[in-house]
Amino acid sequence: MMSFFQKGSVEQISFYKVTTKFVNVLKNDTSFDNLQLTGHSLGGGLAIISSAQSGVPSVALSGPNAMLMGRSFEPQVFPDALNKYTFNIVPTHDIVPHFDDLAKNYQNIRCLAEPYAFLSCHDYVRSLCEIVT
């Protein structure tokens, strides 16, 4: 019932529709041999959704997942597509990647910030330093 009443509001902030449309345009352009998506945080979540909808691989850093919410998107996102096309890098103590269930392909990385300082673990610079070292 809430979905019905909020549909108009949700439509106005459905950024994934823009990114998926753009990815599909690039996917159909023969100028590109290898197309991949990436993003951090909200950008990672958009990469995950657009990846599953378009069939283009993605790597997200601290991206919110879409295993449970996937069926609320248009077009719907199914676990098989998430498991096939997406990869998420998940720092310990970062709550954002846990907003939804993780798809099959993810990698935990450590975060040396204090456990209560979850925003520090969401910092992409800290995560990239951990990946590089």
Secondary structure, 3 states (H helix, E strand, C coil): CHHHHHHHHHHHCCHHHHHHHHHHHHHCCCCCCCCCEEEECHHHHHHHHHHHHHCCCEEEECCCCCCCHHHHCCCCCCHHHHHHHEEEEEECCCCHHHCCCCCCCEEEECCCCCCCCHHHHCCHHHHHHHHHC
